[in-house]
Amino acid sequence: MEEQAYILMESYLAGDLSVDEKKDFEERLKTDSDFKEAFENYQNVSHQLEHKFKKHSEREAVKKSIDRVADSYFEKKSSNENNQTKKSSFKPWRIGVAAMILILVGIYAYQEFSTPVYSDYNQYATISFQSRGEENKNLKEAEEAFNSHQFAEAASYFETLVKENDNIEYKLYWAISLVETDEFEKADQLYLDILKSESVFVNEALWFGALSKLKQENNKATSQLLSQIPEESDRYEEAQKLYKKLN
């Protein structure tokens, strides 16, 4: 829904529309189901904010400052009969609604239409091998380095661990650390090894392997890997969203 539509909704609720504009608005509600749904949601939010501001003990103290800001968003209507300016009654919650809508519209537009980049997705959960009873000095160092985003150090520790024990999970975090340090060739080979292993980490390897290709700006390869993530995977929904943005 366009920003202008929300401003029109606010003007309708405030009683600022002319007779003809009001008639057109109400006719659109009857014929445009998407517009009607958006208006009902907007109206609910407006009522909630109106109630909140009415109960606020300091609303009068901020009235003048908010009114000045509101004037920049809501155009004053001119009377067709006497050419006198029609002044709307002050509703401090209106600027809250307008600001909220502007923010939501901006966020939605950015998320829907911006080109996805690696930095949008490289947030990692804290790893904790020690809590699972795995005791190893290098493992502890790898864990601490990874969690503190010291990925070059983490990669070195995980490499040592994999040489000691061909553990698929260690390979996964080694590969992730390598991507963070732009060592793509070695990382992609590790992801391929994991995919061939048929382990429980295959879907994670598909996801993070796709992110590696995304960082390399190879959107075709990214999409190919994303398309292989099955519906039962925890990564499926996120993978589908990224896939749709790329295609």
N, C-alpha and C positions, 0 to 999 in steps of 0.2 A: 504494500500500500504506500503510495507516494506521500511525502511530507505534507503537501498542500491539502491532501484529503483529510488529514488529521486536524489541520488548522480550520478547515471548513466544518468539521464535526464540532470543534470547540466553539466556533462562532454560532452554530446552531443551538448548542446547549446554553450558551450565554444569551441567546435572544438577539443576536446582532445582525441576523440576516433580514433582508427585505422580504416583503410578502412573496414576490416572485422567486427569490432565491430559496426561501423556505419551502415553497411548493415544489421546486425542482429537486431539492434535497430529499424530501419525503417521497417523491416519485422514484428517485434512484434507490431508495431503501426497498421499494417494492419490486424493483426489476433487477437489482444487482445483489445477488446473495453474498458474494465476497465482501462487498461494501457494507452490507447489513451486519454481517458477523463482526467485521472490524469495528463498526460503530458501537455495537453492543458491548464489545470488550473495552473499548475506549470509555464508554459511558460508565461501566462498572468501576474502572480505575479512577475516573473523575470523581465519582461519588465517594469512594474510599478516601481520596486525598482531601476532598472538601470537608468530610467529617473530621479528618485528622487536624486540619488547619483550624477549623472552628473551635476545637477543643484546646488549641495551643494558647497558653496564657500570654505569649508575647507577640501575638499576631499584629496588634496595632502598632507596635514599635517598629516593625519591619514593613508596614504597609506602604509608606512613601517610596522606599528604596526599591521594593519589588514592583511597584506600579510603574516606575521609570523604566525598569527592564522590560516589563510587560508591553509597554507602548512600542518597543522596537519589534515586537513579534506580532502584535495584533493591530491591524490597520483600523483607524477610526472610520465609521460609516457616515456618509453625508446624507441628509434628508433630501428627498426628491421634491418635496413640497415647498419648504422654506429655506433650503440650502444652508441649514444650520447643522453644525456638527453634533452627532449623536454620541453621547458619552456613556460607555458601559459601566455598570456597577462594578465596584472592585471585588475581585475574588482572588485572594492571594494564592489559592491552590492552583489557579489556572496556569501560572508560570511554571509550577512544579510539573504539571501534566505536560505542558509544551516541551519543557527541557527533557523530561523523561522520554517523550516520543522522539525528539530529535536524536537523542543518544541511541535509542533502540533502532531507529531507522539507519543511523550511521553504522552501528555494529553489524546489523543484518546485511547491509550493502557490502561492507568490507568482507564479511565472512563468505558471502555468496559469490562475490564477483572478483575478489582479489586472487592473484595467482598464488597457489600454495607453495611454500618454501620449507626447507628442512627445519629451520628454527621454529616453525609452528608446531613441530611434533617431537622434538628431541627432549622431552621431559621424562625423567626416569624415576621409578619408585625406588625407595631406599632398599638396598640389598643387604641381607644379613645371613650369611652362611654360618656364622658362629652360633646363632640361636638354634640351628639345627644340629648342633653337636659336632660340626666339622671343625676340628682344631688343626691349624697349620699357620705358621708365621707368615708365609707368603700369602696365604688366603686372607688373613687378617689385614695385611698391608694392601692387598688388592681391593678388598672391600672398602677400606677407609679411603683409598685413593679415588675409587669410582664414586663413592657417595659425596666426596668433596669436589668432584668434577676435575680431578687431576688425571686426565685421561691418558696422557703419555705414560705416566707412572703405572696407572692401572693396567695398561696394555702390556707393559713389561712384566708385571707380576703375573698376569693371567697367562702369558706365554710360558713362563716358567712352570706354572701349575699344570698346564696342558702337557708339557713335556714330561712331567712327573706322573700325570694321571690323565689319560685321554677322556676327560669328562666333557660331555656335550654342553652342559650349562656353562662351564668355564669358557668353552669355545665361543659361546654366544656373547658373553660379556667382553671377551677379548676382541671379537669382531666389532661390537658396538664402540668400544674404546678406540679401535683403529679408525673407524669412520669419523669419529670426533677429531682425530688428528690427521684426517685426509689421506690415510693409507688405504685407499680404496681397493687396490688389487688384492692385497693380502686379506682384507676384510671380506670381500666378495667370495673369495675362495673358501674361507671359513664358513660362510653362510651356505655355500654349495655343499660342503661336507656335511653340514647339519641336515640339509634337505635330503641327502642320500641316506642318512642314518635311520630315518623313519622313527625318530624319537618323539617324545611328547613336546619337544621344543621346535618342531617343524613349522608350526604356524607362526611362532615368534620369529623364526628365521626368515619366513616369507615377509612378515611385516617390517622387520628391521632391515632386511635386504632391500625392500622397496624404498625405505627411507635413504639407504645408501645411494641408490640410483637417483632418488630425488635430489639429494645434495650434489650429485654429479650432473644435475640438470638433464638427465636422460628420462624424460617423461614416459616414453614408450616402454622402456624396460620396467619402470616403476609400475605402470598399469598392468603389465603382464604378470608381475609378481602379486600384485594386489588381487587380481582376478582369480588367483589360485587359492586364496584364503577361504575355507569352507564356512558355511552358514553357522555351524555349531561352534565356531571359534569365538572366543571373547574379543578378538580383533576384527571380526567381520563387519560390524556396523561402522566402525571408524574407517576401516579399509574401503568400504563402499562409498563413504562420503568423500574420501580423498580421490577415489577412482572417478567419481562423477565430476569432481572439480577439474580433473585433468583431461576429461574426454567430452 
